[in-house]
Amino acid sequence: MKLFNRKKVEMPKTPLGVALYKYDSMVNKDLKNILNGIKTGKKLNKKKAGVIVEDASEKFDIILDELSKEKLKVDYWSDRIRYDIIDMINKLKNLLNRAKADGFCLSETWVSKNCSEIDGIEGIRNSIRSKMKDIESDYL
């Protein structure tokens, strides 16, 4: 008999919740070290970080495809959230691609300029969280 069971995390049932769940899992697992390295200006391994960014970019493209207007028909409020999610993913994707293009050799000026961009992306995520509460979603 097990005393401590691991809490199961279920996939959300709404398409917007699924997209946010996938985004959060990628940012918190795959991209966590890269984003922290960008914030602190720490030099990253070009090969390893490049592979992670390429994989994340492909996953982001899949999420964006799932959120396209042709595949997902939603109401007005959910449509606004969809555009916020798309904007957030595109900004993060562009930031990671710029870091990859610079070879993850991040100078102090590059870090100071783009650290505010990471904070802006986190701010968008917090605003999406409050909007998801408003539409009573199963995933915030």
Secondary structure, 3 states (H helix, E strand, C coil): CCCCCCCCCCCCCCHHHHHHHHHHHHHHHHCHHHHHHHHHCCCCCHHHHHHHHHHHHHHHHHHHHHCCCCCCCCCHHHHHHHHHHHHHHHHHHHHHHHHHHCCCCCCHHHHHHHHHHHHHHHHHHHHHHHHHHHCCCCCC
